[in-house]
Amino acid sequence: MNTRVCELLGIEYPVIQGGMAWVATAELAAAVSNAGGLGLIAAGNAPAEIVREQIKKARALTDKPFGVNVMMMSPYAEEVMNMLVEEKPAVVATGAGNPAKYIPALKEAGVKVIPVVASVAVAVKMERSGADAVVAEGTEAGGHIGELTTMVLVPQIAEAVSIPVIAAGGISDSRGTAAAFALGAEGIQVGTRFICSDECIAHDNYKQAVIKAKDRDAVVTGRSTGAPVRALKNKLTKEYQRLEKENAPFEEIEALGIGGLRRAFEEGDVEMGSLMAGQSAAMVHDIKPCAEIVRDLFSGVNDIVGEISSKLK
């Protein structure tokens, strides 16, 4: 499928791997890029030099374009952005904040900028600021989320901006891909499905938790703090919900999450680890190579379109 997203990024398939903190390492990013999509390294809360090492590792694993996702609320966001101007990855994706002040320097360095947005107003603002494309991420996604669903968010943003729109949130197979394109997207961003890939170095307990997830297991915590996060239900999310229900101090709620992602990713703690994943986790049933996942995301699209046409006759 050749779209403006493919042409913009120099990729074969219009799919971007989600910039999941801890999970999106150089190994995963390189594997997705080698499969014909665009892999992303997640900067998360890491200092610039740690992210630079990940970039070097990815360059040793692939000669294809890849990018870096920067969480703008990170205390290291500015130094990471300055480093990225030097390293010049193909793409910088951003989330959890406004990257506008960094866009001119990144574009001058030849880097494409793709912010993740959760509203029409922010999408329009990013286009005016010089973004090359936007990821319209629905609330079905894992990690930090907005309020609107992919179904209603994508078409509204596609109508409001002229740059390419990439749909995210709830996409794990070719049915989701077909739906995203029907809504007006020219590409997709997929996160949760890539957790269960051979090349993802997350602990196997984390992967198995995704595979075992049911339709209502991806829950949201943190609404009371203004930073809602979707993760798989466990003892940690239940404790979050208890504290929020009791109107616990902000500091107490925030302290509960410290180290949660590391516990899930490195230690495989599925009870007190933060198992960030989207609602599509319930549609993930196996672990396979990134190349197969990418092919699966697109291989059935034409059949789906044909099936829809036959039903309309």
Buried (B, 14 or more C-beta within 10 A) or exposed (E): BEBBBBEBBEBBBBBBBBBBBBBBBBBBBBBBBBBBBBBBBBBBBBBBEEBBEBBEBBBEBBEBBBBBBBBBEBEBBBBBBEBBBEBEBBBBBBBBBBBBEBBEEBBEBEBBBBBBBBBBEBBBBBBEBBBBBBBBBBBBBBBBBBEBBBBEBBBBBBEBBEBBBBBBBBBBBBBBBBBBBBBBBBBBBBBBBBBBBBBBBBBEBBBBBBBBBEEEBBBBBBBBBEBBBBBBBBEBBEBBBEBBEEEBEEEEBEEBBEBBBBBBBBBBBBEBBBBBBBBBBBBBEEBBBBBBBBBBBBEBBEEBEEEEEEEEE
